Amino acid sequence: DQQVKQNSPSLSVQEGRISILNCDYTNSMFDYFLWYKKYPAEGPTFLISISSIKDKNEDGRFTVFLNKSAKHLSLHIVPSQPGDSAVYFCAATYDYKLSFGAGTTVTVRA
Amino acid sequence: DAMVIQNPRYQVTQFGKPVTLSCSQTLNHNVMYWYQQKSSQAPKLLFHYYDKDFNNEADTPDNFQSRRPNTSFCFLDIRSPGLGDAAMYLCATSRDASGGSTYNEQFFGPGTRLTVL
């Protein structure tokens, strides 16, 4: 049962523009939501997180928004840079465990 | 640099031939995890160790076993690999999250890609 879903497998964006990645979840017990970034031949690395009691968290070019009523979160990257080209995983945590989405491959075009 | 190391990076085995994947960490984290990730799918948690306590996910097949001889090392044993077990296997670690919060940043190794012939 997939509790975290990323419905867009890929996203292509021009350098300098905004990238918006979306994620939906079903389990209301999740208390933290995270985004991980993965380059080829490397493991996922933590990017940004948000507590379930917040609706926004910002870290430099990265902002995560949480809409609990809709069970939806999104990651905004502004401005997008070529080094942002990677797979982005949405994840949610409860009791030590992470549940992941299937990932969105972001390609930033020059 | 503190890190999570997985060996080998690529493993080829034959159908039914037991295989062991290795993970080590220099982070001194209490918790170690094994995930299976098939192509274009979400990483799926197989099991985790909290110190020496083993926690199996309900839907993890019996074919998968794990050992954690000490804090630094954790092994994934696949007793009789089938073609459906071909995947990327990711090891991760995290700190003890018993400080009042369940937020746990997990640190991942680069993964071992398993091919079953």
Interface residues (C-beta under 8 A of the other chain):
Chain A: Q2 V4 P9 D31 Y32 L34 Y36 A41 E42 G43 P44 T45 F46 S49 S51 F89 T93 Y94 D95 Y96 K97 L98 S99 F100 G101 A102 G103
Chain B: V4 V31 S40 Q41 A42 P43 K44 L45 H48 Y50 L90 A92 S94 A97 T102 Y103 N104 E105 Q106 F107 F108 G109 P110 G111
